[in-house]
Amino acid sequence: MSLADPRYIWRALELRAARQQDSNNKKMDKYIGNRIGMLRRSNNLTDHLAEDVATYLLLWGVMLLHLFVSPYTKVEESFNMQATHDILIYGVPLTNSSSVLAEYDHVSFPGSVPRTFVGSLLLAGVTTLLGPLGLLERIDTAQLVARGVLGTANMAAIYHVKKAIDTAFGKTAGRWYVLLQASQFHVMYYASRTLPNMFAFPITTVALANFILVKSVTSKSPRSARRRRLALYLLTVAGIIFRSEIAILLAAETLLLLVRQRVSLTKEIIPAGLAGAAISLATTVSIDSFFWQQSPLWPEWVGFYYNTVLGKSSDWGTSPVHFYIVDALPRLLLNPITYVVCMPLALATKATQQTSQDILIPHGVFILLYSFLPHKEWRFVVYSVPAFTAVASAGAAWIWTRRTKSLVYGLLSIALVLSTMASFVTTMGLLYISSLNYPGGEALHALHSVASAERNIPKRVYLDNLACQTGVTRFQQINAAWLYDKTEDEEILLDPTFWQQFDYVLAEHPERVIGSWQPVDTIEGFAGLKIKPQQEGDLLPLARHLRTNVSGSVLAKLQELYSDLAHTLRKRVTRGYWPAVKTAPRLHVLKKEPPPVVQEFT
């Protein structure tokens, strides 16, 4: 066939067209495949984003529930709460500082040792940014806002750990971590409370998240080195500024890095420690020397020397060596299946064993060494709760993903779900009881309600010790025309002329108040549980603030329905037995009796 033959030319054109069509089809298939892949990735990204948002909202919502159900504070939180108030109201004086600082609460009530203002300064600064939203118009509401800011920071840190667990143990473990953490009482209840430990908590928790990532992936990458330095830096900052006991945890983590990962002492550990020490020391010494008007001042060192070196912390009570292991940790973790089943399983399973050990060992060493100090409180080891819960979540995920593969895992999965639900119920019960433990805040609120017509008239109010310990802060002193007094000197309190200046008194023991006073109100508080209540009163009494806020009518209706059901069951089924909450008078609101009218006779 000649090349000039039309049939040849036609055949060549056919082949060329076929090859072109085949090429176009391949390009189209590739384009469609890429588009499908992009859509799948987009859908996955959307799903992951939705899950992340839902996860954080769950943590945030549980924290806010604890905050609103129990809005008042106790004496342990008072320094940072009062300092936050004073910074918000009086500001940070750049001129005439001595006279402005004289208005601060810590000048009149300095405490046994100075505390750092760093946390309160940060908290007040962030809270101020929310002013344009109208959240700070009422001073008592500002306390809730400030606490909410701290709680939000702690929830963000916990969420950070969840993301690290997603990488280390898988997303199922991350989901279980959130459920286990959210169902624990202490962390969620105290997340918004201004204890020094809870200012340190978000820092140590973010450090934990970085340690989890380092311990679960290759340790030789530049990213791992940066994470190690950041974690060591954060623990150094938390220990120097907020809580000195974190130095033990820092030492334990450092030793593990040296042994397990052969980390360079000169390239990573020392630079991170020096940077953290330099920045945190410069921060705390400069800020606290200014606010306390003492120079130089490092409050955490003063507290460490006073409580540990001089042993003054023992004045607050001592506990046996096994307290943290036998008492504190089970209460903090709450769900028994976490430490009876999940944690041992994570430590025994080959896939999770190494990472779980590396997470737990430093915290175990920290708790063991800290147990030798005589004075013990659960809050001193609260930084370890996310670590123990992280390992428990690995065990929970191992059980959950195998629930259909064997009867044992199926039963364990059921037990895991039921125990987590029981933990949530227990947490809600503890939250309810805790809401009844703040008679001071309730009493001052009751006084303001009773005397609302006098809010712009100068009045003097005496707040006794119990009131100040159980809810009264400067945030509750809402009447600007009133003067609130917290005198504690026993000699002064025995002077009859002292009491003559007051119009109202909040007193635990009204018989000790000198003069003629008439009772205005009585505030009750939690007084224990009873199994067979004798009276037909409230089986589930609500705190006053829960009865009077915007949801009070709903709660009152639910309380009424519960009481009716309980009374019916007591009468017909349980023969009078039923769990009930006892309350007893805690504080009395007293008003000065007017002087007798002297009648003149002509």
Secondary structure, DSSP 8 states (H G I E B T S, - for coil): --TT-HHHHHHHHHHHHHHHHHHHHHHHHHHHHHHHHHHHHHHHHHHHHHHHHHHHHHHHHHHHHHHHHS----GGGHHHHHHHHHHHHH---SSSHHHHHTTSHHHH---SS---SHHHHHHHHHHHHTGGGTTTSSHHHHHHHHHHHHHHHHHHHHHHHHHHHHHHH-HHHHHHHHHHHHT-HHHHHHTTS--HHHHHHHHHHHHHHHHHHHHHS-SSSHHHHHHHHHHHHHHHHHHHHT-TTHHHHHHHHHHHHHHHS---IIIIIHHHHHHHHHHHHHHHHHHHHHHHT-SS--HHHHHHIIIIIS-GGGGG----TTHIIIIIHHHHH--HHIIIIIHHHHHHSHHHHHHHHHHHHHHHHHHHHHTTSS---GGGGGGGHHHHHHHHHHHHHHHHTTTTT-HHHHHHHHHHHHHHHHHHHHHHHHHHHHTTS-HHHHHHHHHHHHTGGGTTS-EEEEE-HHHHHTT--GGG---TTEEEE----HHHHT-HHHHTT-SEEEES-GGGS-S-EEEEEEEEEEEEEESS-SS-S-SS---HHHHHSTTHHHHHHHHHHHHHHHHHHHHHTSTT---EEEEEEEEEEEEE----------
